[in-house]
Amino acid sequence: MVKFQGEDISFEIKSNKADLSFLNKFKIYFYTDLCFKSKFSKDAEVGFLKLNPLGTSGFSGVIPTADTSKMLGNLWYEIVVESSDFGIPNETVIKKDLTGIFIKKSTIKQEAI
């Protein structure tokens, strides 16, 4: 699927097997080769957009225009959970893959207002 820079991109992350509601820290990062990350979190957190629950089996959200305008190329996602080993927070990537979305350069010239 092709999207253009500056378009909102809706997404849903679902699990058929696991109850995701019990996870204390659940984060999703979306990024392209340009290194900008759009960050989402299950809980309110500074620098992250909040995920919307889909029952106990998943989450949804929208990568906003302000973020996609800084992205170009294949859109990747990374799902991260945080556990605590001996009281020390530890983030673990549980899934990383392509979304199937390719973000193209916008053909609309952005002008300063």
N, C-alpha and C positions, 0 to 999 in steps of 0.2 A: 504494500500500500504506500502511496506517495502522499506526503503532506508538505506544506510550504512553511518556511520560517514565518513566525508571527501568527500561526493558527493554533487555537487551543487543541489539545489532544486528550480525549477522554480515555480512561483505562479501568479495567477490573482485574484484580488478582484473586483467584479462587483456589481452594484446596478441596479435593474430593475426599481426602482421607483424614486430614488433621483439623482439629478445632483450634483456630488461630486466635480466638478471643482470650485465651489464657496467657498468651505471651505478654510479658511486661514491656519489652521494647521490641517494636517491629518497625523497620524502616525500609523504604524503597528509594533507590536512586535511579534516575533516568539520565543518560548522557550519550554524547556522540564523540567523535574523535577530536572535537574542538575543546574538550576537557571541562566544559561547563556542566555542572550537575544540577538537576532539578530534584530537590530533596523532599520526601514525604515521611511522616511519622504517624504511628497509631495514636500517640498522645501529643498534646500541645508541647512544642519545643521550639526554642529560639532558632531561627534560620530554616525551619521546616514548615511545609504546608501540612495541614491535618488531613489524614485519610478518613473516608466515610466508611463505617462498617456495613458489611453485607451479611447480616445475621452473624453466625459464628464461623462461617467458612471462608470469609474473604473481606476485601476492602476495595473501594473505588476512589477515583479522584480525577482531576483534570490538570494536565501540565499547562500552565497559563501562557498566554501570548508573550508576556515579558520574558519567559524562559525559552520558548521555542525560537524566538527571534535571535537567540545566541547559539542555536544548535544547527548543525549541518552534517548530513550523511546518515549512516545507519544508526538507528536509535537502539541503544542497549538498556537493559534494566538489571539491577542487582538487588536482591532481597537480603536484608541483614537482620539478624536477631541478636539481642544482647543478653548474655548470661552473666552470672557473677561467680567467679572462682575465688574462693577465700576472701570474699568481700571486694574483689577488684573487678570492675566492669570489663567485659571482654566481648567485642563484637565479632560475630561469625557470619560469613557470607554463606547462605544456604542455597542460593540459586543465582546464576548469572547467565544471561542469554540475550539474543537479539529479539526485538519485539516484532519484527516483520515490517516495520515502518521505516521509510527512507525520507529524510527531511531535505527538501531542495531549497536552494536559494530563492527567496521571494523575488518575483518579477516587478513588484511595486516599489518604486523609489520612495524611501522614507524622507520626509522633509521636516526640518525644524520649524516649529510653530512659534 
